[in-house]
Each structure stands twice: as structure tokens, then as C-alpha cells.
Amino acid sequence: MSSDEDSEEWEPPELKAQKRTARAPAAGEKKAAAKRGAKPKEPNVPKEPNASKLTRAPKPSAPCKPAKCLRGSKASVLPGMKRKKNDEKQIDCPEEERAEESGTSIRTKEEGPSLPLPGLRAKKEEVEDFTFDEPCLKKQKTTGSSSGHPTALPPSEAHALRNELNMNWDLIEVLSILTCVKPWVCVNIIMLLREENTVPFMVRYRKEMINHMDADAVRDVQLVYEELCALAKKTQSVIQTLRKDGVLTAELEQNLRSCRSADELDHVYSPYKKGSKLSKARRAKELGLEGAALALIDTPHTLDLREWVKPGTKGLSSVEEVATGVVHILADMMAKDTETLTFVKTLCENSLVTIQSSKSDVDKFHLYFDFTCNVQRIQPHQTLAINRGESLKILTVKVNILDRVKSDFTGWCINNRWRPKTFARDELREIIRNAVEDSYKRLILPFLTRTYRTKLTSAAEKESIAMFVRNLRQRLLVCPVRGSVILGVDPGFRHGCKLAFLSPTGQILHTDVVYLHNSGQQKEAEKLRHLVTKYSCTRVVIGNGTACRETEAFFADLISRRYFHPLDVSYCITNEAGASIYSVSPEAVKEMPDLDPNLRSAVSIGRRVQDPLAELVKIDPKHIGIGTYQHDVSVGALKAALDSVVQECVSFVGVDINICSETLMRHVAGLNVGRARNIAEWREHNGPFFNREQLKLVKGLGPKTYQQCAGFIRINPQTLKSAASSPYPVPSVPEKSAVKKGKGKTCVNIPASFNPLDQTCIHPESYHVAQRFLSFVGGSADQIGTAGLQQCVESKVKTSSVEELARTMDTTLETLKLIIDGLTQPPGFDIRQSKTRATQSNILLVCNVANVVTCLSLSSFLHNVPL
């Protein structure tokens, strides 16, 4: 490891000068490792690969052998991580064994070329993807039956897609291996992404094309695909640099194009980087010793090192210097040989490999002063903590590999892979032995160490981001508390408790400040009773910040004495993380320009219970306390993951286009800041939207944007009536023409009448099927959500299966299931209503009866049960 080449130690992400471009995720390994016992098995020497005859140069190929897919894993297993036979899966990853789930109906599909799905039953629209108790497995199918079929691409297009990256491996095959997703599904996802489809749209309206995968699984495929594209781009850049420098050879180019990860690419490219010292192997090759090294393997009986001696030339002045140069060349060849690297990784896989940290010189990180753990069982938070301690120069970290790996590796190389083809003298055999030992110590061992550290860090970062995603989804999908006036309280001692009375629709009725923890409590209590009675407030929401418990005790005492009689008042405590940051943000200033920042916090606290999704989207997810180690993971990856979850939740819940805020609207799939602003401006100048078709009149909303967002936008007839009675001008023309400028100008007639289907989750592209189905069951669009229509649909489903009905309607099964859900769900259906149990981790309802604090379920709070 004292070499000046390829011995660069692994560094934590904070110390790297450039960002990593791509890495193979390895999140499944920790789960597989947890099944093993604490006592490692005795390492076994793996079966020796067939010793192929060596040519003048080892055949270039991928630096590492693809590993089998693990169930629930999205990457090949780390070298050194053993796998149980019953956990191994081939590339096909049989879907009925890949995940165990009941299926979801928030992920639906358009009518498309795929065949109907036999054996599936229609169900109500739910969000079973969103589990709140424990992390859920990646859902890739909703049934064990074969559903979904490959989309047939033209042969030329399929060939171009598979070879578009100009690498020595097949894009679709590698993507399928790394994600455990069938190749045809990978092809469909790539094509859908190229067509600028969003993940929520694919999950709901292209369900069969993606084989019923959930949003997280589709995002995993998307991320791995982007990483492979970034790797191919970096490889091409490296090849151009080496060609410009005049050091690119055909063999080197093939080795570069065979790399499947950034670590492998760096391993091959590092000796040729500018600014680094010339590697020992390159110096020896420049002296002309490559021929001697190849002759030592191919024809050792003809090799005489004395013939290569050139007195007066540094590096060739003696037989010893010539032998040293040959050793360096052979060591470099061994370190980059695919078969050799595969064998040493297999040895590590069957051996005990540990990561160790020790104290440096600062009295911190006590848990890791003398810490050793098997790489199979180390937890993600432990990896991130060790990395942070190392970056702060508090800990010293190393990877320990058993000495048996070295001895077995040396024996295999000498007796098999790098054995001379003909008779070799003892001194030549000693050169080969020295080359093997030098290659292992100076090149292969540092490479293995970097690989372990990088993959462990990658897995830890991915798990940390996944925890952020799970917690954020839980917070966003908390069931809203509707239909009552809410009092938001931002508690405090010295500066008092800030109050904000909010109407059932979230409008600010009144703001004030009361000092509940000073000497004049009785006067403040009377003031509070006057305000509560004046605005008929029955719900009090207290932030969990400073003076929270004291404020809670004050309200509990008043409620127990029925101080607000005849009003039945209850209270809860909610998480106020991020409220202070939001109160001084430009968004809050624009929304509440005349309010003091402290009062804005009280408004935010109240709205978090009234409609958590609409309020929390205004705050940067990193500021609402939903994860750990956020400063130790990639900022870009974390932001992208959290933004995707916000978009997913907002889209699946849906937005009422006539009352939702511009901030909430920008998170709908297909929309952005500019398009949301254009919609808000159109709504302000032209009045409410009467139907989804009118979105085509908005500037910047082309056909693709309309396709992506239309299914997630609702036209609620109740809010439409109230909005229509507002002072905004209402379109007086029954129909309007939307002229789209650009290529292929078309004129579209937009009706100004309400379409009942616009209040459902049914996509406009399926309206004609929905109308046919309504006629078939003997109903009408005006009956949507009524008990009569539900009975009609249920009777038809009982007499004929959903599969038969789909064939009768000439549509796909998933499209018909979506239509049935949309027609039978009650008006104003909210998928969050069935998730009230999840909110118990976020909001706690308490009351004080006879000086005993009793915890109640949130369902009592939601259903107005008296305290």
C-alpha cells in the first residue's frame, strides 16, 4: 500500500473533490445479513475456475461478475457477503415470490396494448403502498398470476435501446440484474421515461406496462438507469481524454467499456489520470519490458532476463531491476484481469470480512473507539456514524480481510490462472510469485477496501434516504380534520402564546396573543373563552415546542371544568417542526403579508391538522424533522427523493383545481412552478374551471402536460358552485376555442359545462369507456357515488366477472377497475380517510378528567366524540 498508484484510500463523501457519478445500490444486503447467525462459518475455498490458456494479454471483459439477484434487493451482493440458497434469485425473479402484498388501486392503468389481467378483483381506491408501522417491501406485482406482457418494440428500436450506451454490456440486462425487474418491464419504463411520463402517471395509468410496480420500485429503476447512463457518459469522456493523451490502446478501451460501476472505472483509469505519478507498470512498459512479462507467461523456456539488461539505463541496469519491472507489469495485469478479480471476490464472499474503527485523538464517538463488525451485519446508521467520525479525523477506519484469502488467492494464481504455459526455471517462478503478492498487497487489497467502503456507504445512504421517504409520506398522508373551526396555538413563556382562529376552509378569522403563564391567568382565560365562543371553536391545536406541556395543562384544566360550555372543546398536540422557518419564508410573506412571523407560526400549526398535505408542502422536507444523518448523504439524491414523494402524495390524493393553492398545485405530476402560476392567473382572470378540458386554455399546458396532470385534478361541484357565486367573471360563451401555437396548429372546442366524471380519478382518455360502462349497467354520470349506482355496478360484477366486463367494454382490466372505483366512490372521497391510525404518531389527542391525563385515539378527535 506504499505504492504511488491505485493505492488511494477510500474517503468519505465530504472529502471527495468530485461527486460520485454512479454506484450499484446494495440496500438488500443488510436484510439478508440479519438472517445469519453471529458465528461465521469456516471459510471454504471456492471451486477453482477453469484455467484458460493465456494469450499475450488477458481477454478484456467486465471487471466483476454479475451476481444473482436477491429477493427485495436492487443490487448485486457485496464481495464477502454470503447468501443463503433460499434467498437467491435468478434474473427472472419470479414475481409471485418477489413480494407479498395485496395490491393497490391508487396505481391504475390506461387502456393500452397489454392483455387483461385474469384473477384480479376490483377494489376501492386505497393507498396500501403507504405503510406506517414498518418499512414495506418493494411491491412489484399485486398478484401471483401472470399479468402484463412485454410491449413489442420494433427490432431496430429494441437493438438501439440495448446498445445505446456503447458499452460492452447490455443496458437492459444489467438494469434487470441490478433492480430484479424483468427485462421487458425495464424496456417499458425506459420508453415511458423518454416520453416524459411522470412516475405517478405511470403508476396509476400505465399499470400493466410496468407490471404493477409501485412508485418506489419505478423510481429505483429510474435511478439505476440514470446511474448507468452517467457511467457510460463518464466512460466516453475518459476514453476521449486518453485518446487525446495518446495512451489509449484497444485493450484499455475494451476494459473501460466493460466497467459496470464507477469504482471499477476508477480502478482501471486511475493509473492514467493527469496529475498523478506515472504508475510502476507504465514506467516498466515504457522501458520496453512488456514483451518480457508476456514471454514469462507464454514461453518462459525462451526467456533470458540478461538479454533485457541495458547498463546505464535506469530500470534496466541490472537483472534485478529488469525482474522488478516484470513484476510490476504482471501485477498490473493481474489486478485488472476479470477472472482474477472474480476469484478473489469469491474468496472474500466465503470469508469473514469486518470493518473496524478505532479512536484517534478526540474524546468523541465513544461507541466506535474500539468497534468491529461484520460487513454483512453492520447497520446503516453505524456506517454513516463511522464515516462522519473519519471525516472529522476522530476515528481511524479499516477493512479487515482474513489472511487465508491471501494464501488461497496466491496459490490459485500461481498454480492455475497465472501458471506458465511451458517449463519455467525457479527464478522465473519466483518472479511470478512476487508479482502475485505485489498485486494483492498493492493493488487488489486497496481495491477491495474501496469497494467495501463505497458499497456500504451507498447502502447506508440509500437506507437513510428511504427512511426520510417513509417518514415524509407518513406525515403528508395524515388524515385531515375538516368541518370545524380550529384554534392554532404556538406556545411560549416570555412572549406569550400566539393564537390563530381558522375557518373550516383554513381562512384566518382572528389572531391574538395571550399570556397564560403569568400572574394574570384568570383574565387571559376569560379573554380566551370570549374568543372561543365568538368564533364557535371546538378544536384546539397546540404546537409541541417550548411551554407545550404547561399550555396543555392550562387547556386541560379549562376543559375539565367545562369552562367553554356549551361548546364541546377538545385539543391535540402536533409537531411544529419547520413552522418558524416557514413563518419567515417568502412563501409565508406572500400569503400573509400583514401578519407578524410569530402569528404565522400559529396559523401554520393549525393548518397542519386541518389539511397536513396542503400545509407541509410549503416547507422544505428537511426542516420538518423526518430523518437522521441528512448532512451525511448526497444532497441532490435526498432532494430528488423527497420531491418525488411530495409529487406522488399530492397526485394520488388529488387537488381541487378551484380552491387549491399555487404552492400545492406545483407539486401535481406534470406541473411546475410556471405552469401552476399560469393556472392560478387563469383562474383569477376567468373564474373557476368548469371542467378539465378548460386546462387546455392555460398558457404552457400542452397535450403532454395535460395528459400527465388531468387525472390528478378534480372539479368538485360544491366548490364550483361557491366559486361561481364569487365576484370573479364567469365565461359567458358556452364554448371556447383553444388555439395552440407551434407546430401543427389545431383548434379545440372547449365546453364550459360541468362534467361529472371530472370529480373522479378516471382519466379523460377513458371517459368514452366510462360512458359505455354507465350505459351498460343502466346508470348515468349524475349518479356517481350514489348508492343506486353502486348497487347497479355490484350486480353486474356479481353476474359477470370484471375480466368478462373488460372484454365486453373492449378495454383492459385495470382501466375498468379504475372506472369502477371512480364511479362508486362517494363524492369528495379522500384516500387519507382510511389512514387515521397513521396519524397517531403525529397528533396525540389528550384530555384531563379528574386530574388524570388520558390518551385517546385520533379517531375520537376526527369524529367529534365528546371528551
Secondary structure, DSSP 8 states (H G I E B T S, - for coil): ---SSS------GGG-SS--------TTHHHHHHTS-SS----------------SS-----SS----EETT--S---TT----GGGEE-TT--HHHH------SSS---S-SS---TT--------TT--SSS-------S-SS---------HHHHHHHHTTT--SS-HHHHHHHHHT--HHHHHHHHHHHHTT--HHHHHHHSTTTTTT--HHHHHHHHHHHHHHHHHHHHHHHHHHHHHHHT---HHHHHHHHT--SHHHHHHHHGGG-TTS---HHHHHHHTT-HHHHHHHHH-GGG--GGGG--TTSTTTSSHHHHHHHHHHHHHHHHHT-HHHHHHHHHHHHTS-EEEEEEE-SSS--GGGTEEEEETTT--HHHHHHHHHHHHTTSEEEEEEE-HHHHHHHHHHIIIIIT--SS---HHHHHHHHHHHHHHIIIIIHHHHHHHHHHHHHHHHHHHHHHHHHHHHHHHHT-----SS-EEEEE--STT-EEEEEE-TTS-EEEEEEE-TTSS-HHHHHHHHHHHHHHTT--EEEEESSTTHHHHHHHHHHHHHTTTTTTS--EEEEE--TTHHHHHTSHHHHHHSTTS-HHHHHHHHHHHHHH-HHHHHTTS-GGGS---S-TTSS-HHHHHHHHHHHHHHHHHHH-EETTT--HHHHTTSTT--HHHHHHHHHHHHHH---SSGGGGGGSTT--HHHHHHHGGGEE--HHHHHHHHTSSS----SSEEEEE--SSS--EEEEE-S--GGGGSS--GGGHHHHHHHHHHHT--GGGTT-HHHHHHHHHHHHHS-HHHHHHHTTS-HHHHHHHHHHHHS-TT--GGGGGGGGGGGTEEEEEEETTEEEEE-HHHHHTT---
